[in-house]
Every structure is written in structure tokens, then in C-alpha cells.
Amino acid sequence: MNHLTRRLVFLISIFSLLVVLVFNFFFFQKSDQETYLKDLQDRIQAVDREFDEDFIQILMDVRNEDTLSFSKISFPIHKHPFFILNPSGELLFWSDFSLTLDFASIDLDRDYQLVEGTYGTLLLKIRTIRRHNTDFRMVHVIRLVWPGTIENDYLITGANPELFGNNKFEVFSPEDNRI
């Protein structure tokens, strides 16, 4: 009887392990696409936190009673390029000379925007800085995709490698339901 009980326990254990492996494979395992999207979402959220850090640094450097000026805002420790616009949407300050935007095409009332243009595909975060009862707009920018298709060691084109890792991906509209 002892031998029969061990054999039964052994068979039940093997069958249970097989059931767990089948359930894991078909029901609980995430696809590569889901894992990649989760990693990308985490990276974008990290960029958003860095935008917040830059914004807080500007608020700390330029107090409410101060005026916005290059000397007060020009600190080399910002993590991402940003622009400051006056209430009429005209450019007052830029932190990076290698990038520019068509500010007339930007909706300054939306917090986040995705803009495609000659400088690539850009993600913008827009906030208000209030100084002397005047609302200025701060436009943070991260480049998601550089324009062009040149491939060499010196010029970056295509997807931002810090966010996407490499160019081996495709972007589909949500209507395609490929995920």
C-alpha cells in the first residue's frame, strides 16, 4: 500500500505540474508586445518625471516677484529642452538651439501634444508659469523620432534609442487591433 500511495502522489504531482505549465503558457504569460509597451510606458513616465524636475527647478530659480530672464533661467542642469512663451505665444526663451517649433501650430491649452514636423516627431508638455499676474507658457520637448533615414555612427535618425531601444518596431493605429 505504501508503494501504491507514493506512485499516486508522484502521478498527481506530475499532472499538477503539467496543468500549471499549460495555464501559465496559455493564460498568464504576457506577450512580447505587452512587455515592450509596458517598458515604453515606464520610460515615457520617467521622462515626464524629468519634465517635472526641470519645471520645479525653474520655479525655484525664478520666484514670483522676479521677472523671467535668460540669466535666471539659463541653468545647465535641465534634462530636456524647453521653451518659454509670453501670453501672446511669442518665444521668450529657449534652452536648446538645435531644436525649434512652429508655436503657431501648438495648442497652448492642452497639457500633452504629439507634434510631427521637420524636426521629427516630438512629445510636448505645456505648463503655465505665472509671474507678476502674467501667464507664461513653458513647453517641454522630447524628440521621439528624428527625421531622415541616414544610417551612420555620427547622425541619429529614426526612433529615439533612449526610449525605443532600436528601430526594429512598427507603429499601428489603435483601430488595427494588432496588440
C-alpha positions as CSV (number, residue, x, y, z in Angstrom):
1,M,0.0,0.0,0.0
2,N,2.8,2.4,0.7
3,H,4.3,1.8,-2.7
4,L,0.9,2.5,-4.3
5,T,0.5,5.7,-2.3
6,R,3.9,7.0,-3.4
7,R,3.1,6.2,-7.0
8,L,-0.3,8.0,-6.8
9,V,1.3,11.1,-5.1
10,F,4.0,11.1,-7.8
11,L,1.5,10.9,-10.7
12,I,-0.7,13.6,-9.1
13,S,2.4,15.9,-8.7
14,I,3.4,15.4,-12.3
15,F,-0.1,16.0,-13.6
16,S,-0.4,19.2,-11.4
17,L,2.9,20.5,-12.7
18,L,1.7,19.9,-16.3
19,V,-1.6,21.7,-15.6
20,V,0.3,24.7,-14.1
21,L,2.6,24.9,-17.1
22,V,-0.3,24.8,-19.5
23,F,-2.2,27.5,-17.6
24,N,1.0,29.6,-17.5
25,F,1.6,29.3,-21.2
26,F,-1.9,30.0,-22.4
27,F,-3.4,32.3,-19.7
28,F,-0.8,34.0,-17.6
29,Q,2.1,34.7,-19.9
30,K,2.4,38.2,-21.2
31,S,3.2,38.6,-24.9
32,D,6.4,40.4,-26.1
33,Q,4.2,43.3,-27.3
34,E,2.7,43.8,-23.9
35,T,6.1,43.7,-22.2
36,Y,7.5,46.1,-24.7
37,L,4.6,48.5,-24.3
38,K,4.9,48.4,-20.5
39,D,8.7,49.2,-20.8
40,L,8.0,52.0,-23.2
41,Q,5.2,53.4,-20.9
42,D,7.7,53.3,-18.0
43,R,10.3,55.2,-20.0
44,I,7.8,57.9,-21.0
45,Q,6.7,58.2,-17.4
46,A,10.3,58.6,-16.4
47,V,10.7,61.4,-19.0
48,D,7.5,63.1,-17.6
49,R,9.1,63.0,-14.1
50,E,12.2,64.6,-15.5
51,F,10.0,67.3,-17.1
52,D,8.6,67.9,-13.6
53,E,12.0,68.2,-12.1
54,D,13.0,70.8,-14.7
55,F,9.8,72.7,-14.1
56,I,10.3,72.7,-10.3
57,Q,13.9,73.9,-10.8
58,I,12.7,76.9,-12.8
59,L,10.1,77.7,-10.2
60,M,12.8,77.6,-7.5
61,D,15.2,79.7,-9.5
62,V,12.7,82.4,-10.6
63,R,10.5,83.5,-7.7
64,N,7.1,85.0,-8.3
65,E,8.4,88.5,-7.7
66,D,11.3,88.0,-10.2
67,T,11.0,88.6,-14.0
68,L,11.7,85.8,-16.4
69,S,15.2,86.4,-18.0
70,F,17.9,84.4,-19.6
71,S,20.2,84.9,-16.7
72,K,17.7,83.4,-14.2
73,I,16.5,80.5,-16.4
74,S,19.8,79.6,-18.1
75,F,20.9,76.8,-15.8
76,P,22.9,73.9,-17.4
77,I,21.2,71.2,-15.3
78,H,17.9,70.9,-17.2
79,K,17.3,67.4,-18.5
80,H,15.2,68.2,-21.6
81,P,14.8,71.1,-24.0
82,F,12.2,73.7,-23.1
83,F,10.8,77.0,-24.4
84,I,9.1,79.8,-22.6
85,L,6.4,81.8,-24.4
86,N,4.8,85.1,-23.5
87,P,1.0,85.4,-23.2
88,S,0.6,86.0,-26.9
89,G,2.6,82.9,-27.8
90,E,5.8,84.6,-28.8
91,L,9.1,82.9,-27.9
92,L,10.9,84.5,-24.9
93,F,13.4,81.8,-24.0
94,W,14.8,78.6,-25.5
95,S,17.1,76.1,-23.7
96,D,18.4,74.3,-26.8
97,F,19.4,76.0,-30.0
98,S,19.3,72.7,-32.0
99,L,15.6,72.4,-31.9
100,T,12.7,74.8,-32.8
101,L,9.0,74.6,-33.1
102,D,6.2,76.2,-35.0
103,F,4.5,77.7,-32.0
104,A,1.5,78.9,-34.0
105,S,0.5,75.3,-34.7
106,I,0.7,74.3,-31.0
107,D,-2.5,74.3,-28.8
108,L,-1.2,76.0,-25.7
109,D,-4.2,75.0,-23.7
110,R,-3.5,71.2,-23.9
111,D,-1.1,69.7,-21.5
112,Y,0.3,67.0,-23.7
113,Q,0.7,67.0,-27.5
114,L,2.3,64.9,-30.2
115,V,3.7,67.1,-33.0
116,E,5.2,65.9,-36.3
117,G,7.3,68.4,-38.3
118,T,10.7,69.0,-39.9
119,Y,12.4,68.3,-36.6
120,G,10.8,64.8,-36.3
121,T,8.1,63.6,-34.0
122,L,8.0,65.4,-30.7
123,L,6.2,64.9,-27.4
124,L,5.3,68.2,-25.8
125,K,4.2,69.0,-22.3
126,I,2.9,72.5,-21.7
127,R,2.5,74.3,-18.4
128,T,1.8,77.7,-17.1
129,I,4.3,79.8,-15.1
130,R,2.6,82.8,-13.5
131,R,4.8,85.9,-12.8
132,H,3.5,89.4,-11.9
133,N,0.0,88.3,-12.8
134,T,1.1,87.3,-16.2
135,D,0.8,83.7,-17.5
136,F,3.8,82.4,-19.4
137,R,3.8,79.0,-21.1
138,M,6.6,76.5,-20.6
139,V,6.8,74.0,-23.4
140,H,8.9,70.9,-22.6
141,V,10.1,68.8,-25.6
142,I,11.4,65.3,-26.1
143,R,12.1,64.0,-29.6
144,L,10.5,60.6,-30.2
145,V,11.6,60.2,-33.8
146,W,14.4,62.0,-35.6
147,P,13.7,62.8,-39.3
148,G,15.5,61.1,-42.1
149,T,16.8,57.6,-42.9
150,I,20.5,58.0,-42.9
151,E,22.3,55.3,-41.0
152,N,25.8,56.0,-39.7
153,D,27.8,56.4,-36.5
154,Y,27.5,60.2,-36.3
155,L,24.0,61.2,-37.3
156,I,21.0,59.9,-35.3
157,T,17.8,59.3,-37.4
158,G,14.8,57.2,-36.7
159,A,13.4,56.3,-33.3
160,N,14.9,57.8,-30.2
161,P,17.2,54.9,-28.9
162,E,16.8,56.1,-25.3
163,L,13.1,55.4,-25.4
164,F,12.6,52.7,-28.1
165,G,15.9,50.9,-27.9
166,N,16.2,50.4,-31.7
167,N,14.4,50.9,-35.0
168,K,13.0,47.4,-35.1
169,F,9.4,48.2,-34.4
170,E,6.2,49.3,-36.2
171,V,3.6,51.7,-35.0
172,F,0.0,50.9,-35.8
173,S,-3.2,52.9,-35.2
174,P,-5.4,51.7,-32.4
175,E,-8.0,50.6,-35.0
176,D,-5.7,47.9,-36.3
177,N,-6.1,45.9,-33.1
178,R,-2.7,44.2,-33.6
179,I,-1.9,44.2,-29.9
